[in-house]
Amino acid sequence: MELKKEQLEFIQQFKEITENKEYCKLKAVPRHGSTNTFDHSVRVAYMAYHLAKSWGMDADSAARIGFLHDFCMIDYHKDDGTTHNGRWYCFYHPEDAVENSEAQNFALTETEKRAILTHMFPLSTRIPNSKIAYLLTLSDKTVALQESWQNAVDAFARFREILHLSPKKAPVYVRNREDEE
């Protein structure tokens, strides 16, 4: 999935994060099969920012946690369970995200840290305890669903190619009455 023009422009508002050398390494970390962690985080930040604005919340804070919520360099597809005492990626990567953010001197409030630490709810047992935490969780799950759905669409297109079904050759299950006349 490619970033949209407005998302690319949005990145410029948060250059201190998006142009950081360590943060840019997220471009090499796959996410949800159809994208990378950098682009995923941009989409989450963009959604969180606009939701926060429309709901009268701190939009810059929402964007910051959207950008930083998955600031973890581990490809969960290859995680063999030997790190983090064998815990699953979904349970430890928020901790890594906060640690990596602090290591790069990205200032986070305690509320923002807690939002990042709880964004995997309901999969993890940490429950969001603020509006901004729920906003991040909602934004992350919505974007993840969009990205995952893109995998299904792409797989169907590949399947059609394998079977050599062009739109003209594909079986028609619904016909227009005009076509029958």
C-alpha positions in Angstrom: 0.0 0.0 0.0 1.3 3.4 -0.9 0.9 6.5 1.2 -1.5 9.1 -0.1 -0.4 12.6 -1.1 -2.1 14.2 2.0 -0.3 11.6 4.2 3.1 12.5 2.6 2.4 16.2 3.3 1.3 15.4 6.9 4.7 13.7 7.5 6.4 17.1 7.1 4.6 18.5 10.2 6.4 15.9 12.3 9.9 15.9 10.8 11.6 15.5 14.2 10.2 12.0 14.2 9.8 11.1 10.5 13.3 12.2 9.5 15.0 10.6 12.5 17.6 8.1 11.3 16.6 5.4 13.7 12.9 5.9 13.1 13.4 5.7 9.3 14.6 2.1 9.8 11.0 1.2 10.2 10.7 1.4 6.4 12.5 -2.0 6.3 10.2 -3.7 8.9 7.1 -5.4 7.3 3.7 -4.8 8.7 0.4 -6.6 8.0 1.7 -8.1 4.8 0.9 -5.1 2.5 3.0 -2.4 4.0 5.9 -1.5 6.3 5.9 -0.2 9.9 6.9 3.3 8.9 3.9 3.7 6.5 1.6 1.9 8.9 2.5 4.4 11.6 2.0 7.3 9.3 -1.5 6.1 8.5 -2.3 5.6 12.2 -0.9 9.0 13.1 -2.9 10.7 10.3 -6.1 9.1 11.4 -5.5 9.7 15.1 -4.6 13.4 14.4 -7.8 14.0 12.4 -10.1 12.2 14.9 -8.5 14.1 17.8 -9.1 17.4 16.0 -12.8 16.6 15.3 -13.3 15.3 18.9 -11.7 18.3 20.6 -8.6 16.5 21.8 -4.9 17.3 21.5 -4.2 16.5 17.8 -0.4 16.8 18.0 -0.3 14.4 20.9 -2.5 12.0 19.0 -0.2 12.2 16.0 2.9 11.7 18.1 1.7 8.5 19.7 0.4 7.4 16.3 3.9 7.7 14.8 5.6 6.1 17.8 3.2 3.3 18.8 5.1 0.6 16.8 8.6 2.1 17.1 10.0 -1.5 17.4 12.6 -2.9 15.0 11.5 -6.5 15.2 9.8 -8.2 12.3 7.1 -10.1 14.0 6.9 -12.5 11.1 10.4 -13.7 12.0 10.2 -13.4 15.8 11.2 -16.9 17.1 10.2 -16.2 20.7 13.7 -16.2 22.0 13.7 -12.5 23.0 11.7 -10.8 25.8 11.5 -14.0 27.9 9.5 -15.8 25.1 6.6 -13.3 25.2 4.7 -12.8 22.0 5.4 -9.7 19.9 1.9 -8.2 20.6 2.7 -8.1 24.4 6.3 -6.6 24.3 6.5 -4.3 21.3 4.7 -1.4 23.0 7.4 -1.5 25.7 10.1 -1.4 23.0 8.3 1.5 21.3 8.4 3.6 24.5 12.0 2.7 25.2 13.0 3.5 21.6 11.2 6.8 21.7 12.9 7.8 24.9 16.3 6.7 23.5 15.8 9.1 20.5 14.7 11.9 22.9 11.1 12.0 21.7 9.4 13.6 24.6 6.3 11.7 25.7 4.0 12.5 28.6 3.0 9.8 31.0 -0.4 9.7 29.3 1.2 9.3 25.9 3.4 6.4 27.2 0.4 4.7 28.7 -1.5 5.1 25.4 1.4 3.4 23.6 1.7 0.6 26.2 -2.1 -0.2 26.0 -2.7 0.1 22.2 -2.8 -3.6 21.7 -6.0 -3.9 23.7 -8.1 -6.2 23.6 -5.4 -8.6 22.4 -3.1 -7.7 25.3 -4.4 -7.4 28.9 -3.3 -3.8 29.4 -6.5 -1.7 29.2 -6.4 1.9 27.9 -7.2 4.4 30.6 -7.6 7.7 28.8 -9.5 9.1 25.8 -6.2 9.4 23.8 -5.3 5.8 24.6 -8.7 4.6 23.2 -8.3 6.9 20.2 -4.9 5.3 19.4 -6.3 1.8 19.8 -9.2 2.6 17.5 -6.9 4.2 14.9 -4.4 1.3 15.0 -7.1 -1.3 14.7 -8.8 0.5 11.9 -5.7 1.0 9.9 -4.5 -2.6 10.5 -7.8 -3.9 9.3 -7.5 -1.8 6.1 -4.0 -3.0 5.5 -4.9 -6.6 6.2 -8.0 -6.4 3.9 -5.7 -5.1 1.1 -3.9 -8.5 1.4 -7.2 -10.3 0.6 -7.9 -8.0 -2.4 -4.3 -8.5 -3.7 -4.6 -12.3 -3.1 -7.8 -12.4 -5.1 -6.2 -10.5 -8.0 -3.3 -12.9 -8.0 -5.7 -15.8 -8.0 -7.5 -14.4 -11.0 -4.1 -13.9 -12.8 -3.1 -17.5 -12.0 -6.4 -18.8 -13.5 -6.0 -16.4 -16.4 -9.4 -14.9 -15.8 -9.7 -11.5 -17.3 -12.9 -9.5 -16.5 -14.3 -10.6 -19.8 -13.7 -14.3 -19.2 -14.7 -14.3 -15.5 -18.0 -16.1 -14.8 -20.9 -13.7 -14.5 -23.2 -14.4 -11.6 -25.4 -11.3 -11.8 -26.7 -10.1 -15.1 -28.3 -6.8 -16.0 -31.6 -7.1 -17.7 -30.3 -4.8 -20.4 -27.6 -7.4 -21.3 -30.2 -10.1 -21.9 -32.2 -8.0 -24.4 
